[in-house]
Every structure is written in C-alpha cells, then in structure tokens.
Amino acid sequence: MSPLVIAGAVALFLVLALLLLSLNLTSLWKWWIKAAAIVVTLGGVIVLYFTMTGLVGWASSGNMPKRFGLLATRIVEPDKLSNLPGAIYLWVEEVDDRQIVIGPPRAFQVPYKVEIATEVASAQQQIEGGGKVLGQFAATGSEQANAAQTAQQQGQGAINTDGNANLSASGGGDGAETIGDPGALSFSEMPPVELPDKAAVMQVTQ
C-alpha cells in the first residue's frame, strides 16, 4: 500500500475522531443522539478497518479470481492445544481465458478443510516439480460443485504418475458459493498460453 493511501486513512480516522469530540463537547443535542453518533462512528471505523485489510499485507479472505495461476501455498494444520482452526494460504495471480497474466500476485486465506488441504498439497508438489497449476474459483452456482464431487468420486482428482496434475476439489453439494467450500475451488494443469495470430496483428498495425 502506498504511503499516500496510508496517510489518507490516518487522516480519515482523525477527522472522524474530531467530529465525534466536537459533537459531544459543544453541541446541545440530547444524550441519546450523542450515544448513537458514537456507535455509528465506531461501526464505521471497524468497517473501514476490515475493508482495508484486503489492501495491505494480510491475506484476503474474499472471493478469489475466477481463473488464476497458483504460485505458492502454505498449509497451517489445526492446533487443538491452542484451539486454532488452521488455514490454507494461496499466492495467486489472475489470468484470462488465454492464460495471460492480467493482475499482480495476491495472497488469499482459505479456511482449513482436509479435502482442500489434500488438493492444495498435490498442486504444490506439481509446482515444486517445475509444473504450472491453473486454479479456478466458482463463486456462485452449485453445478460446478456437483461436477467436482462427481469427478472426485470417479477418481479423477489424483496426480498422474508422470507428475502432471488433474486436480478437482472434492464435493460441496448445493450452495457451494464460498471460498471455504471444497466444491468452489479446483486445480488443473496450466494449459499453454494462447498467443494472438501474428498475421491478424500485422494486419491491424498496417
């Protein structure tokens, strides 16, 4: 995040604090109006904080790109002693339908589930072996989840013996609409980049 954005956020917090202080010290409004202003201001600060976490160094828990290249992963197992649920971290960069990168790398956090962890570990093995992995995230619709579940049941989610991956996250059934649902996230071997036709490009430039 740029220093200008950080300075703007700090300035916004200070303005809200000054307005709230002025309202409570100098106005003649009733006490319940002042109390409501305090609650609304604190709520706005909290909402702004959680909105900005997706822009700073913290891994985002929001929706991932529909198509992305998987760069790296980290799986944090649940810790029963510390009562930590565990998490799966993915570093991805968005790609278009031709496998061309169209966005900068971003970090995302996925709630830990055994099914997702297994598929992510398999994808990481392919990356470490020199391969490239295409990830797809279906934010809406249950058809993708049902298809993924069927593929998993038919044994189509394993890595081939030659190291190439054909990964499909295990099923989530109806309502697979969130990033934490195994049915919404799938991995496969990255297809080759589809470059534009040279002849068509030359005709456009002429």
N, C-alpha and C positions, 0 to 999 in steps of 0.2 A: 504494500500500500504506500502511495506517495506521501511525502511529508505534508503536502498541501491538503490532502484528504484528512489526515490525522489532525492537523491544525483546525480544519473546519469542524470536525466532530467535537473537538475540545471546546471550540468557541460556542457551538450549539448547546452543549451541556451548561456552559457558564451563563448563556443568555436565559436558558430555562430556569436556572437557579436564581438569577437576579429578578426575573419576573415573578417567581414564586415568593421571594423575600419581600418584594415591593407590595405584592398583593396582601400579604399577611401583616405587614407593618403599617402601611399608610392608608389602605382602603377602609371604608366604613361598611363593607359588606358583612352579612351575617356569618356566624361561625361555620355553619354547615356549607356555605359556598366556599369558604376558605379551605375547609377539610376536603371538599370534592376536588378543588384545584390541586391540592397536594397529591391526592390519589391519582388523578389524571396525569399529572406531571411525572410521578414515579412510574406509572404504567408506560408512558411514552419513552422514558429513559430505558426501561427494561426492553421494550420492543426494539428500540434503536440499537441497543447492545447486541441482541441476538441477531438482528439483521446484518450488522457489520461483521459478525464472526465469520460469515461466508466469504468476506473480502480479505481477511487477514490470514495469518499463517495457520490458523486452526483448520483441521479437515472439515469440510462441509458435509452435513447430513441431508442436504436437499437432493432433488432429483438430479441424476447424472445425465450426461448427453445420451441421446438415443444410440449413437454409434461412436465408439472411441477405441483408440489404441491403448492397450494395457502396458504401462511402462514398468511398474514395480508394485509389489504388495507387501503387506505385513499383517500377520495374524496374531492377535493377542488372545490367548486362551482364557476362559473364565477362571477366576480365582475364588474358590468357595471360602477360603480362610479370610480373605479381605472383603468378601461379598461384592466382588467386581464382576460385572456381566460379561466382560470380554468384548472385543470389537475386531473388525476387519477393515484395514486401511488400503485404499486403492489409489495409485497415482496414474492418472489417465490424461490423454489429450484427444479432443474431439476430432473426428474425421467425417468427411462427407461420403456420399454413395460411391465415390471412386477411390476411396481410401486415402484421400489427400487431407493432410492436417489443416484444420481451419480454426484452431483455438490453442491457446497456451496450455501447458500442463497444469492440472489442478488435482488437489488431494480430496478424497471423499472417504467418509466413515460409514461402514455398513454394520448394523447390529449383528453380533455373532450368532451364527447358526451352523450346526455341523454340516449340513448339506452345502451351504455356501463356502464354508472353510475348505471342504474337500475339493470343490471345483476350483477355488482360487489357488490352492496349493498345487494342483495339477497344471494350472495356467502358468504359475510361477516357475515350475520345472521346465516348461517349454521355453519360457523367456531365458532362463539360465542356460538352456541348451542352444541358444542362438536363434530361436524362432521368434515370430511375431504373433501376437494374440489380438484378435478383434473382439471387443466386448459390445454387447447390445443390451440396452435397458428399456423395457417396456413399461412405461409409467402408467398406462391405462389398458383396460381390456383383459378379460380372462382367457381369451383364445390362446394367447401366447403361453400363458401359464399351463393350460391344459396340454398344449403341444409339447412343452418342455417335460411335463410329467410323463406323457406317453413315451417320449423318446428315452427318458431315463429308465422307465420300466422295461423297454425293449433292449436295454443295454447299449444305447448309443451315446452314452456320456463319458466313455473312457478314452484315455490317450492310447493311440495306436503304438504298436511295438517299435515302430521306426521313429518315435518321438513326436510325431505330429498330433496335434490335439483336435478332437472333435467333441468339445465340452458343451454340455447343456445342463443348466442348474436344475435341480430336482423340483418336483411339482409343488405348486402352491394352491391349486384349485381356484375356485371362483374368488374374485376380489383381489387378485394379485396386482395391487396397484402401488405398493410402496417399495422403497429401495431395500427394505429388510426382508422382503418376501423372496424366497429362492426362485419362485416361478417368474419373477420380473427381471432377473439378471442371467445372462448366458454368455458363454465364451466359445470361440471357434478359431481356427487358424486364419490369420490375416490373408485375404486374397491379394494378388498383385495390384499395384497401383495402375489405374486405368488412365493413361495419358491421352490428351486430345489428339485427334488426327492431324498430322503435320500438314497435309495438303489443304485441309479446311482452314488451318491457322494461316497459311501463306496466302490463301485467297482473301481472307479478312484483312490482312495487313497491306495487301496491294491496293 
